[in-house]
């Protein structure tokens, strides 16, 4: 298991990330990215899990559910 952390410096970073993210990887992003037009739609359609960092309890719940699913389905 591993963690890849990406600090988006430009909108083109997303294209590079697609090349380095391995198969069966679970991407998580801050919820604000969901509202970036085409980027948000593409992220939502590709299954990115969005975390609302301003609502701590909700974020923890989403991460906990994601971790349970990852263990059950044996994904990274």
Phi, psi and omega in degrees: 000150179204169179234131175249122180250126180242126177255099186296115176260340179206163180292340178285346178303327181301322179295320178291323180297324181301328182281332184261343181286123182287166176296155178057034178259145181256106179278138177234138181219160176290145186299332181302329181293338179298335185260019179263047175060238184298323179299316179296315178298315180298318178297315180297315181293331181273358174093016177296139178266119183264132182251128176273100185290344180275346178243087187307311182298318179293321179296317179297319179298315179297316180295320178296315178297320179296316179298319178297315179296319180298317179295316182296320183264002178055054176243166180273000000 
